[in-house]
Amino acid sequence: MKISVLLTLCLVTAVTFAQTTLPDRNASLKQEVQLSYQRGLGYLAKQQNAETGAWGGETEPVAMTAMALFSYMVDPARSPKTPLTPAQAKGYAFLLKNVQPDGGIYVKARANYNTSLALMALVVHPQADDNLQAILKARRFLIGHQMDLDEKGKTDNPLDGGIGYGDEKGNHADLSNTHFTLEALKYADAMLADRGDTLKNEPKLNFAAAIEFVQRCQNRPESNKQPWVSTDPKDYGGFIYGPTETRGPKVEENGRVAMRSYGSISYAGLMSFIYAGLDESDPRVQAAITWLSENFTLEENPGLGPNGQFYYYHTMAKSLAAANLDELKLKNGKKIDWRGDLTQKVLKLQQGEGSWVNSSGKWMESDPVLVTSYMLMSLGYVYRGL
């Protein structure tokens, strides 16, 4: 399955998503999105630290700042020639101030997570070439943190091919961090591909190993021999957090513990397969799409209820956009316009001052800066009609 033509154009030739239109029947919805987006940006503007240029205070300031800046850069109303505002420039300066000697972009912890999001923000900077060295160093940093345990060059450990937070005591890799890394590298490589031989002598991620890692997170017995894999048809094709752990439910199944598939991470799994290079005809991809279609809902994060619900919306938007799917076919055979349904749900949940927030504080979703950035980016993916 190929990255969409529109996304490639946007990254490589700076064609803006503002030039892309949803179908004419969605003209009024487009206007609502634009108004909602400006309200959301207005809220974010008030949350920026005027002195440092950062968002997020002491809690993940690099990641929070990167997501806020990405939200500004993919504003549907933004022109590619629009210069940075002083506040946006200050935000980018904060990111660059935190480029570490090892090439990562972080303060202290969660180095891979922060670097992935910062790399995304740098790639969509209107003058990205000004930060080319930082982009290349961040790219090398992420590639250098791909797991290769036990015998080198062989995927003989369940964690091999995956990415973790980057600062764990002991070994760890999970599908959430892996999908953020794959996304950042996809954007970076699309942008760098138009810069002559820039990538010629640069390292490459081991995509074959990444695919093996992702399939070791999928409930699909044909391609995953981990002992926790569920044989329940309701789980088939979905994903869990990592090959050795989950954040979703577990069940007793034939005298062993099986791990159930859940929503947000299953979208992350689909996107990971796509960005790692699997074709849409691949049975692992097809199984993922089928599970997501049959479990589609906007009322909760399937398997986790309200926990991580806005992360779920965010991964849904970018994963289905990357998959180039215009419709999902539900279990009852009904086809739905997921973009229209998701957009209306997101608009409905916006607070009066322009923010979004989850009443469940799990995974930091009580932080309106994080959740507002999630939703603005989601609206951006939807508006673009990728």
N, C-alpha and C positions, 0 to 999 in steps of 0.2 A: 504494500500500500504506500503510495507516494505522498510526500508532503504536498499540500494543496498548491496549485499554481499561484493563487492569490497571495498566500503567505510568502512564497519565494519572491514574488515581485515586490512585495512590501519590504522585505529585508534587503534585497539586492539592489533594487533601483529606487527605493524610497517612495514608491507609489503609496499614497495614504489610503487607509481604510475608509477615510471620509469620502473618497471617490467611489466607493463600492456601495451598492444599494441593495437593500432587501427587496423582495418583490413589491410591486406597486400596491398590492393589497395591504401591505404593512406600512404604508406611508405614515399613518397616524401613530403607529407604534414606534416608528423611528423617531418621530418628534418627541414622544414621551421618553424614549431612551436618552435623547440628547439633553432634555431638561433634567432628567434624573442624574445624568452623568455630571452636569455642571453643579448640581446641588452637592453631589458626593465630593467633587473636587474642592468645592467651597469649604466643606467640612474638613477635608484633609489639610487645606491651607492653614486653617486655624490651629492645627495640631503640631505644626512644624516648630522645632526649637529654633527661634530666630537667631540665637547666638551660634549654635553649632551647625545648623542646617539639617539636622537629623530628625527623623520620626522615630517614635517608639521608646524614648527615654532610655533606661538602662536595660530594657528587655529587647534583645535582638535588634539593636539599632541599625545595623547594616542591612539585615533582611527587611525590616520595616521600611527603611528609607528606599531600598531598591524597589519594593513593591509599590510604594507611593509614586516614585518617579516613573516606573513603567506605566502606571495608571495615567499619569499626565501625558506621556509620550504616545499612548495609543488612544487618546481622546478622539472620538469620531469626528469632532469639529476641527481637529488640528491639521494644519497644512505642513508639509515637509519643510517649507521655508520659514516657518515660524521660529524665531530665535528663542532660546531659553529665557525665562524670566529670571531676575536676580535670585529669587527664592529657589527655583529649580537648579540654577547654577550652583548655589550654595549646597544643595542636597548632593549634587554630583561631586562637589569638592569633598564632602564628607566621605563618600564612598572611596574616592581616590586616596584620601588621607589614611584610610585603613587598609591599603594594599600592603601586605606583609612581605618580608624578605623571601618567603617561600612561594610568593605569587598568589597566595590566597587572599581573599578580601573578607576580613572578619575582625572582631575585637579580641575575644578570648576563646569562646566555645563554639561548637557546631560549625566548624570551619567549612565543610563541604556545602551544607545547607545555605549558609550566608554567601559563599562564593558563587554558587549557582544562580541565586537571585540577583546578586550584584552584576554578574556577567550578562544576564538578560537585560538589565537596565542600561549597561554600557553599550550593548549592541544597538539599542534603539535610540541612543543619543543622536541628535541631528548632525553632529560632527563627530561621528564615531571614530574616524581616523585619527583624531587628536589623542585618543586613548588606546591606540592600536597595541602598544606594548603591554599595557595593563590587561587588555583583552587576551592577548596571546599567553601571558603569564598565568592568568586565571584559568584559561583552557588547559594549560599544561598541568596546573595544580590539580584540577578535577580528574584528569586522565590518570595522573599518578596515584590517585587514591582508589582506583578500582581494585577490588580484592583479588588476590591470587595467593591463597594459603596452601599449605602442604607442599606438594611437588609443583614447582614453578612451571607455568605453561600448560598445566592440565587443570581442568575444572573438576577436581577430585574432592572438593569441599563444598558443602551446600551453599556457602556464602560467596564462593568464587564468581567473579563477574559482576557482583553488586557493588553498591556504594552505601556507606553509612554516613553518620554525621561528621566524622573526620577527627573526633577527639575522644573516642571511646577508650575506656580501660578494657583491654581485651579486644576481641574481634566482633564486629557487628556490621551487618549490611541489611538494608530494608528497601522495600519497593517504593516508599514515599521519597526518600532521598535519591534513589536510583532514577526515578522518573523526573525529578527536578534537574538532575545532572544531564540526563539524555536530552531534555528540553533545551537547556542552556547551550549544550554543545551543538544541537541542531540549528538554533538561531545563530550562534557564533560562526559555524561553518558555512551557513548560507550567506552570511555577510562577508566572510573572508574569501569565499570562492571568487568574488569579483575583484580581488586585490592581487592579480597576477599570480606569482609563484609563492605567495605568502605562506600557504599551507604545505608547500612541497617537502620541507624538511622538518615539519612539526610532527609530534607524536600523534598516534591515532588510538582511540578507544578500541578495546577488543570487543567488537559488537557481537561476535559469535558467543563469547563468554557471557555478555550481558543478556542475550536472548536465553541462554541456558539458565541464568539466574532468575529471570522473570518467569520462565516456565516452571521453575521450582517453587514459585509462589502461587501457581494456578491449580485450582481443583479440577484436574483432568488426568485421570489415572494412566491414560495412554502415553503421556509425555512427562509425567511427574511420579516418581517412585518413592517420594518421601512418605514416612510411615503415618503421617497425620491426614493424608489425602482422603477426602470424603467420597463415599460411594453413593451418597444420596443424590438423585437426579436434580434436586432443587439447588445444589451447590455447583453443579457441573459447569465449568467454564469461567466461574468467578475466581477471585483472588483473595489472599490473605496478606498480612503485613510483611512477612518475611519467611524464608524457608524453615526457620526454627522457632518462630514465635508469631503471635497474632494479637491484634487489638479487638478482634471480633469474638463472637461466641464459640464455645466448644461443646461437643456432645459426645456421649458414649455411643460407640458404634462397633458392634461385634467384638466386644471386649477390649477395645482400644479407644483412645481419644482422637476424635476427628475434629478438624477446624472448619467452621462454616465460612462461606464466601460472604463478603459484605461490600456495600456500594462504592464508597469513595475510592477505596484502594483498587477496586475492579476497574474503575475508569483510569486510574494511574497505570494499571497493568496493560490495558488496551493501548494507551498512548506510548508506553514503553516499547511494546512490540512494534508499533508503527515506526517510531523514531530510531529503533535499532535496525530496521530494514526489512521486517517481514511484510510479505505481500498480503493483500486482502483475501486471497484465496487460501491462505494458510489455515489449516483446521484449528490451530490455537487461537488465531484472530477471530475466526468465525464463531468459535465456542464462546469467546469473550463477548462478542457483540450479541449473541443470542441470550446469554445470561443477563446482560445489561438491559436488553429489550424486554425480557420477561419480568424483570424486577424494577422497571422504570417507575419512579414515583417522585413527586416533588414535596411530599408531606414529611419526609424523614430521610435520614441516611440509612438505606436498607441494611438491617442487621445491627445497627447502632442507635437507632432512634434519633433523638435530637443531637447527639454527640457528633461533632465534626460536620454538622449539616451544611455549613457554608463552604467548607473545604470541599464537600461533596458537590455542591453546585459549581464551584470553580473547576474541579477536575472534570466534571461532566462537560462543561462548556468547551474547554480547550481540547479534551480528548475526542469528542464527537466532531469538533471542527477539524482536528488533525485527520480524523478518519474520513472526512469529506462526506459524512452522512447527512442527508437532508431530512430523513424520516427514520423513525424506529417502528418496527412492527411488534406490537404487543402480543402477549400470549393468546389473547382472544382473537387475534387476526387484525385488529384495528391498527391503522397507521396514524402516527401522530407527528405533528410539526414540533419537534422538541425545542427548536429555537424560540418559536412563538410562545409556547407554554412556559419555558424557563424564564423568558424575559418578563412575562406578566407576573410570574411568581416573585421574581427579584424586585420588580417595581413595587409590588404590594407590600413587601417587607421593609422598604426604606423608611427610616425614622424621619420625624419632622425637620430636624436640623441637617438632614442629608446623609446621615450615617446608617450603617447596618450593624447589628450586634446580635449575638446568640444568647438566649436566656440560659442555655447550658454553657458553663464556662470551660468545659473540657477542651484541652489542646488550645488554650489561650483565646477561645472564641468569645470570651467576655470582653476582649479588647476591641473597641470599635475601629481603631486604626487598621488593625489586621483585617477584620472582617469587611470593612469598607473597601479596602484595596482588593480583597478577593472579589467582591461584587463588581467593582468598576472594571477590573480585568475581564470578568465573565461577560459583562455587557459589551465590552470591546470585541471579544471573540464572536459573540452573537451578532452584533451589528455588522460585522464585516462579512458575514455570510460565507465563512470559509468552507 
